[in-house]
Amino acid sequence: MNTLRLTNINLHAPYKVMQDPEKHNNFYFVSDSGARFDIDFIINESIIPSGAYEFGITNRRHERSPLDPKLRLTIFTSSAGVLVAGSRG
């Protein structure tokens, strides 16, 4: 997997995105309401032989982050970071 450039992502994401210390391809951020969102990127070579990324976002504790526009922008910025990192491979 190509390395995400968290510095670049965090220049544009309203919430600071951090790498999960336990899982190399997992990242997370915490919203203003205190909800933690885990972001997973997994390469899947069964879709395209050169590899495609599967994207997942999980709110494991099911905490609310109501009407939070920064949530959406952070998710979009993080997924765009994967696309840019992948295009350099």
N, C-alpha and C positions, 0 to 999 in steps of 0.2 A: 504494500500500500504506500502511496506517496504521502509524505508528511504534510500535515496541515500546518500552515503558518499562522499560529495563534496570534502572533503580534499583528499581522495584517488584518485578521478577522476582528480583533479587539479595537483596531483603529476605527471601525465602522459600526460595530455592534453596540447597542446601548447597554447591554449587560456584559460583564466580563465573562468570557468563555474560558474554561479551564480544562486541562486534561485530567481524566480520572486516574489517580495514581495506581489503581488496581487493574485497570483494563486499558491497554495501549490504544485501541481504536475507539475508545469512548471518551466523550467530553460532557461537560455539564455547565449549567449556569443557574444562578438563584435570582428569582424575580424580586421586585420591591416588596411583594406581599410575603416573601419568605419561602415560596414554593421552589423546589429544586426540580429542574428539568434535565434529564439525561439525553444526550444525543449520541446515537450509534451510527457508525459508517462501516459497512461490511462489504468487502469485494466479493462479487458473485460471478464466477467465470462460466456458469452454466447458461447465462443469458447471452453473453457476447464472449467469444473466446479470449479476447484481449482484456476482458473484465469490465464489469459494470458495478456501480456502487448501489447498495441497498441503504436507505436512510430510515432511521427510526427515531422517534422522540417519545419519551416516557415521563410521566409525572407519577413516579412510583408510590408516593404517599397520597395521591389524589387530592392534593391541596389546590385551592382555588387561587387564580390570579385574574380576577375579573376585569374585563375591558382594558387589557394591558397592550397597547400598541407596540411597546418595546419588546414584548414577547415575540410577536410575529417578525419584527425586523431582525432580532437576534437569530431566529431560526433561518430566515432567508440568507442572512450574511454568512452564517456557518455553512449552509449547504452550498452557497456560491464559492466559499473557500475550498471545498472539496472539488468542485468542478475545475477551479483554476489549478489546484495542485495536481489533479489527475491529467490535465491537458499538457503538463510539463513532462510527463512520463515518457 
